[in-house]
Amino acid sequence: MSSATFSFHGELTDFIARERRGVMFNHACARAATIKHAIESLGVPHTEAGRIMVNNHPATLERIVREGDLIEVYPYLPVDTIQDKTPEFVADAHLGGLARMLRMLGLDTLYESAISDREIIEAALRERRIVLSRDRELLKIRDVARGCFVHARKPEAQLREVAIRYGLERHMQPFTLCLHCNYRLETIEKREVAGQIPQRIYERYAEFTRCPGCARIYWQGSHWARMREMLDTSLTTPIPVNS
């Protein structure tokens, strides 16, 4: 066993025992334990650890904990996680509302109400997706290379949280994905939807899109306006007017 002194900062304190929040404390680690193993034994998923300092020097999760180490762990800052490439997500079974809102913004998000942890991990590995979850044990799994513990409980606040962490506002393409299938919508001629939608809708609107997966038809009706308003209240930057 190696005994080290730990200190967690910011929102990482939400994961640890109350009496250890905001203070330095000693913790006995297993022999040859890495920092990853040590912080996860204390309740903090490795996906949430940003900057790590050991004895006032930068360190990685793979570093072995040594006797007498002083280990400080900081949460990710948005600047650390903002993506140049448009990020793609896979959300766990408890984040259906968040998944739907991400799809509204045109952000590829896999989600099924009965999706298993194994399916989430396989999708993340196969397609390099970021795992979104409120299950800290899922995010501790070694195969989850990129993930985000979603602290908020309401979808609007969850969207704001994820948008800030990954700088999503620069990647938004609102209303370009099917909210049900996650497929990219295709523009279709108005005449192609004749007889497939209510006549009053056909007469009122000129532009339509269709999902190539489930064949649902979309138009910019009152539901579109309500979704826009909901997204605007969840984001720091309003979505484009012409979206």
DRENDO-1510 file (C-alpha; in Angstrom, 1 decimal, always signed):
<recs>
REC; n; res; u; v; w
REC; 1; MET; +0.0; +0.0; +0.0 .
REC; 2; SER; +1.1; +3.6; -0.7 .
REC; 3; SER; -0.4; +6.5; +1.2 .
REC; 4; ALA; -0.8; +9.7; -0.7 .
REC; 5; THR; -2.5; +13.1; +0.0 .
REC; 6; PHE; -5.3; +14.0; -2.3 .
REC; 7; SER; -7.1; +17.2; -3.1 .
REC; 8; PHE; -10.0; +17.5; -5.6 .
REC; 9; HIS; -11.2; +20.8; -7.0 .
REC; 10; GLY; -14.4; +22.3; -8.5 .
REC; 11; GLU; -17.2; +20.0; -9.5 .
REC; 12; LEU; -15.1; +16.9; -8.8 .
REC; 13; THR; -15.9; +17.3; -5.2 .
REC; 14; ASP; -19.5; +16.2; -6.0 .
REC; 15; PHE; -18.1; +12.7; -6.4 .
REC; 16; ILE; -16.3; +12.3; -3.2 .
REC; 17; ALA; -17.4; +11.8; +0.4 .
REC; 18; ARG; -18.7; +15.0; +2.0 .
REC; 19; GLU; -16.1; +15.2; +4.7 .
REC; 20; ARG; -13.3; +15.2; +2.1 .
REC; 21; ARG; -14.6; +18.1; +0.0 .
REC; 22; GLY; -12.5; +21.2; +0.0 .
REC; 23; VAL; -9.7; +19.7; +2.1 .
REC; 24; MET; -6.6; +17.7; +1.6 .
REC; 25; PHE; -6.8; +14.1; +2.9 .
REC; 26; ASN; -4.7; +11.0; +3.1 .
REC; 27; HIS; -5.8; +7.9; +1.2 .
REC; 28; ALA; -4.1; +4.4; +1.1 .
REC; 29; CYS; -3.8; +3.1; -2.5 .
REC; 30; ALA; -3.3; -0.4; -3.6 .
REC; 31; ARG; +0.2; -1.5; -4.5 .
REC; 32; ALA; +1.3; -0.1; -7.9 .
REC; 33; ALA; -2.0; +1.7; -8.3 .
REC; 34; THR; -2.2; +4.4; -11.0 .
REC; 35; ILE; -3.7; +7.8; -10.4 .
REC; 36; LYS; -6.7; +6.6; -12.5 .
REC; 37; HIS; -7.3; +3.7; -10.1 .
REC; 38; ALA; -6.8; +5.8; -7.1 .
REC; 39; ILE; -9.2; +8.6; -8.0 .
REC; 40; GLU; -11.8; +6.1; -9.2 .
REC; 41; SER; -11.6; +4.2; -5.9 .
REC; 42; LEU; -12.5; +7.6; -4.3 .
REC; 43; GLY; -15.5; +7.9; -6.6 .
REC; 44; VAL; -14.2; +10.2; -9.4 .
REC; 45; PRO; -14.6; +8.8; -13.0 .
REC; 46; HIS; -11.4; +9.2; -15.0 .
REC; 47; THR; -13.3; +11.0; -17.8 .
REC; 48; GLU; -13.9; +13.9; -15.4 .
REC; 49; ALA; -10.2; +14.5; -14.4 .
REC; 50; GLY; -8.6; +17.4; -16.3 .
REC; 51; ARG; -5.4; +18.8; -15.1 .
REC; 52; ILE; -3.5; +16.6; -12.6 .
REC; 53; MET; -0.6; +17.8; -10.5 .
REC; 54; VAL; +1.6; +15.5; -8.4 .
REC; 55; ASN; +4.1; +17.2; -6.1 .
REC; 56; ASN; +3.4; +20.5; -8.0 .
REC; 57; HIS; +4.3; +18.9; -11.4 .
REC; 58; PRO; +1.9; +17.9; -14.2 .
REC; 59; ALA; +1.1; +14.2; -14.3 .
REC; 60; THR; -1.1; +11.8; -16.2 .
REC; 61; LEU; -3.7; +9.2; -15.1 .
REC; 62; GLU; -1.2; +6.5; -15.8 .
REC; 63; ARG; +1.4; +7.7; -13.3 .
REC; 64; ILE; +1.9; +5.2; -10.4 .
REC; 65; VAL; +1.0; +6.6; -7.0 .
REC; 66; ARG; +4.1; +6.7; -4.7 .
REC; 67; GLU; +4.3; +7.0; -0.9 .
REC; 68; GLY; +4.0; +10.6; +0.2 .
REC; 69; ASP; +2.7; +12.0; -3.1 .
REC; 70; LEU; +0.6; +15.1; -3.0 .
REC; 71; ILE; -2.0; +14.7; -5.8 .
REC; 72; GLU; -4.3; +17.5; -6.9 .
REC; 73; VAL; -7.0; +16.8; -9.4 .
REC; 74; TYR; -8.9; +19.5; -11.3 .
REC; 75; PRO; -12.0; +19.2; -13.5 .
REC; 76; TYR; -11.9; +19.7; -17.2 .
REC; 77; LEU; -12.2; +23.3; -18.4 .
REC; 78; PRO; -14.2; +24.0; -21.6 .
REC; 79; VAL; -11.0; +25.0; -23.3 .
REC; 80; ASP; -9.6; +21.5; -22.6 .
REC; 81; THR; -12.5; +19.7; -24.3 .
REC; 82; ILE; -13.7; +22.0; -27.2 .
REC; 83; GLN; -13.6; +20.0; -30.4 .
REC; 84; ASP; -12.2; +21.1; -33.7 .
REC; 85; LYS; -14.1; +18.2; -35.4 .
REC; 86; THR; -17.8; +18.2; -34.7 .
REC; 87; PRO; -18.3; +15.8; -31.8 .
REC; 88; GLU; -20.5; +12.8; -31.9 .
REC; 89; PHE; -22.2; +11.4; -28.9 .
REC; 90; VAL; -23.8; +8.2; -27.4 .
REC; 91; ALA; -26.1; +8.8; -24.5 .
REC; 92; ASP; -27.1; +6.4; -21.9 .
REC; 93; ALA; -30.7; +5.2; -21.3 .
REC; 94; HIS; -31.4; +8.0; -18.8 .
REC; 95; LEU; -30.7; +10.9; -21.1 .
REC; 96; GLY; -33.4; +10.7; -23.7 .
REC; 97; GLY; -34.4; +14.3; -23.4 .
REC; 98; LEU; -30.8; +15.5; -23.8 .
REC; 99; ALA; -30.3; +13.2; -26.8 .
REC; 100; ARG; -33.3; +14.6; -28.5 .
REC; 101; MET; -32.2; +18.2; -27.9 .
REC; 102; LEU; -28.7; +17.4; -29.3 .
REC; 103; ARG; -30.3; +16.0; -32.4 .
REC; 104; MET; -32.4; +19.2; -32.7 .
REC; 105; LEU; -29.1; +21.0; -32.9 .
REC; 106; GLY; -27.9; +18.7; -35.7 .
REC; 107; LEU; -25.4; +16.8; -33.4 .
REC; 108; ASP; -25.1; +13.1; -34.2 .
REC; 109; THR; -26.3; +11.4; -31.0 .
REC; 110; LEU; -26.9; +7.6; -30.6 .
REC; 111; TYR; -29.7; +6.8; -28.1 .
REC; 112; GLU; -32.1; +4.0; -27.4 .
REC; 113; SER; -34.3; +3.7; -24.4 .
REC; 114; ALA; -33.1; +0.1; -23.8 .
REC; 115; ILE; -29.4; +0.6; -24.8 .
REC; 116; SER; -27.0; -1.4; -22.6 .
REC; 117; ASP; -23.7; -0.3; -21.2 .
REC; 118; ARG; -21.9; -2.8; -23.5 .
REC; 119; GLU; -23.6; -1.3; -26.5 .
REC; 120; ILE; -22.7; +2.2; -25.4 .
REC; 121; ILE; -19.0; +1.2; -25.0 .
REC; 122; GLU; -18.9; -0.7; -28.3 .
REC; 123; ALA; -20.4; +2.3; -30.2 .
REC; 124; ALA; -18.0; +4.7; -28.4 .
REC; 125; LEU; -15.0; +2.5; -29.4 .
REC; 126; ARG; -16.2; +1.8; -33.0 .
REC; 127; GLU; -17.2; +5.3; -33.9 .
REC; 128; ARG; -15.1; +7.4; -31.5 .
REC; 129; ARG; -18.1; +8.8; -29.8 .
REC; 130; ILE; -18.2; +10.7; -26.5 .
REC; 131; VAL; -20.2; +8.9; -23.8 .
REC; 132; LEU; -22.8; +11.0; -22.0 .
REC; 133; SER; -24.0; +9.5; -18.8 .
REC; 134; ARG; -25.2; +10.1; -15.2 .
REC; 135; ASP; -23.8; +6.7; -14.3 .
REC; 136; ARG; -20.3; +7.2; -12.8 .
REC; 137; GLU; -19.6; +3.5; -12.8 .
REC; 138; LEU; -20.0; +3.4; -16.6 .
REC; 139; LEU; -17.6; +6.3; -17.0 .
REC; 140; LYS; -15.0; +4.4; -14.9 .
REC; 141; ILE; -14.7; +1.6; -17.4 .
REC; 142; ARG; -11.2; +1.6; -19.1 .
REC; 143; ASP; -12.6; +1.3; -22.6 .
REC; 144; VAL; -14.5; +4.7; -22.2 .
REC; 145; ALA; -11.8; +6.9; -23.6 .
REC; 146; ARG; -13.9; +10.1; -23.8 .
REC; 147; GLY; -16.9; +10.7; -21.7 .
REC; 148; CYS; -18.9; +13.3; -19.7 .
REC; 149; PHE; -20.8; +12.9; -16.5 .
REC; 150; VAL; -23.9; +15.0; -16.8 .
REC; 151; HIS; -24.6; +16.7; -13.5 .
REC; 152; ALA; -27.9; +18.4; -14.2 .
REC; 153; ARG; -31.2; +16.5; -14.1 .
REC; 154; LYS; -33.4; +18.5; -16.5 .
REC; 155; PRO; -32.7; +18.3; -20.2 .
REC; 156; GLU; -32.4; +22.0; -20.8 .
REC; 157; ALA; -29.7; +22.3; -18.1 .
REC; 158; GLN; -28.0; +19.2; -19.3 .
REC; 159; LEU; -27.8; +20.7; -22.8 .
REC; 160; ARG; -26.3; +23.9; -21.4 .
REC; 161; GLU; -23.7; +21.8; -19.5 .
REC; 162; VAL; -22.6; +19.7; -22.5 .
REC; 163; ALA; -22.7; +22.7; -24.8 .
REC; 164; ILE; -20.3; +24.7; -22.6 .
REC; 165; ARG; -17.9; +21.7; -22.1 .
REC; 166; TYR; -17.6; +20.9; -25.8 .
REC; 167; GLY; -18.1; +24.3; -27.4 .
REC; 168; LEU; -21.1; +23.0; -29.3 .
REC; 169; GLU; -22.4; +26.3; -30.5 .
REC; 170; ARG; -19.7; +26.4; -33.2 .
REC; 171; HIS; -20.9; +23.0; -34.5 .
REC; 172; MET; -24.7; +23.5; -34.5 .
REC; 173; GLN; -26.7; +22.7; -37.6 .
REC; 174; PRO; -30.2; +23.0; -36.2 .
REC; 175; PHE; -33.1; +20.8; -37.5 .
REC; 176; THR; -31.0; +18.8; -39.9 .
REC; 177; LEU; -31.3; +15.4; -38.1 .
REC; 178; CYS; -34.3; +13.1; -37.5 .
REC; 179; LEU; -35.3; +13.4; -33.9 .
REC; 180; HIS; -36.3; +9.7; -33.9 .
REC; 181; CYS; -33.7; +8.0; -36.1 .
REC; 182; ASN; -30.7; +10.3; -35.9 .
REC; 183; TYR; -30.4; +10.2; -39.7 .
REC; 184; ARG; -29.6; +13.4; -41.7 .
REC; 185; LEU; -32.7; +14.8; -43.2 .
REC; 186; GLU; -33.1; +15.1; -47.0 .
REC; 187; THR; -34.8; +18.0; -48.8 .
REC; 188; ILE; -37.7; +16.8; -50.9 .
REC; 189; GLU; -40.0; +18.5; -53.4 .
REC; 190; LYS; -43.3; +19.6; -52.1 .
REC; 191; ARG; -45.2; +17.5; -54.6 .
REC; 192; GLU; -43.6; +14.4; -53.1 .
REC; 193; VAL; -45.4; +14.9; -49.8 .
REC; 194; ALA; -48.8; +15.3; -51.3 .
REC; 195; GLY; -51.2; +12.9; -49.6 .
REC; 196; GLN; -48.7; +12.1; -46.8 .
REC; 197; ILE; -49.4; +15.1; -44.6 .
REC; 198; PRO; -52.6; +17.0; -43.7 .
REC; 199; GLN; -53.9; +19.2; -46.6 .
REC; 200; ARG; -53.8; +22.3; -44.5 .
REC; 201; ILE; -50.1; +21.8; -43.8 .
REC; 202; TYR; -49.5; +21.1; -47.5 .
REC; 203; GLU; -51.2; +24.3; -48.5 .
REC; 204; ARG; -49.5; +26.5; -45.9 .
REC; 205; TYR; -45.8; +25.4; -46.2 .
REC; 206; ALA; -43.5; +25.3; -49.2 .
REC; 207; GLU; -40.4; +23.5; -47.8 .
REC; 208; PHE; -40.2; +20.0; -46.5 .
REC; 209; THR; -37.5; +17.5; -45.4 .
REC; 210; ARG; -37.8; +13.7; -44.9 .
REC; 211; CYS; -35.9; +11.2; -42.9 .
REC; 212; PRO; -34.4; +8.4; -45.1 .
REC; 213; GLY; -34.7; +6.0; -42.2 .
REC; 214; CYS; -38.2; +6.2; -40.9 .
REC; 215; ALA; -39.7; +8.4; -43.7 .
REC; 216; ARG; -41.0; +11.0; -41.2 .
REC; 217; ILE; -41.7; +14.4; -42.9 .
REC; 218; TYR; -40.6; +17.7; -41.3 .
REC; 219; TRP; -41.6; +21.3; -41.9 .
REC; 220; GLN; -41.1; +24.6; -40.0 .
REC; 221; GLY; -44.5; +24.7; -38.3 .
REC; 222; SER; -45.4; +25.7; -34.7 .
REC; 223; HIS; -43.6; +22.7; -33.3 .
REC; 224; TRP; -40.4; +24.0; -35.0 .
REC; 225; ALA; -40.9; +27.4; -33.4 .
REC; 226; ARG; -41.4; +25.8; -29.9 .
REC; 227; MET; -38.3; +23.7; -30.3 .
REC; 228; ARG; -36.3; +26.8; -31.3 .
REC; 229; GLU; -37.5; +28.7; -28.3 .
REC; 230; MET; -36.6; +25.8; -26.0 .
REC; 231; LEU; -33.1; +25.6; -27.5 .
REC; 232; ASP; -32.6; +29.3; -27.2 .
REC; 233; THR; -33.3; +29.3; -23.5 .
REC; 234; SER; -30.8; +26.4; -23.0 .
REC; 235; LEU; -27.9; +28.0; -24.9 .
REC; 236; THR; -25.8; +31.1; -24.3 .
REC; 237; THR; -25.9; +31.9; -28.0 .
REC; 238; PRO; -29.2; +31.9; -29.8 .
REC; 239; ILE; -29.4; +29.5; -32.8 .
REC; 240; PRO; -29.3; +31.1; -36.2 .
REC; 241; VAL; -32.4; +32.9; -37.3 .
REC; 242; ASN; -32.5; +31.1; -40.7 .
REC; 243; SER; -32.2; +27.7; -39.2 .
</recs>
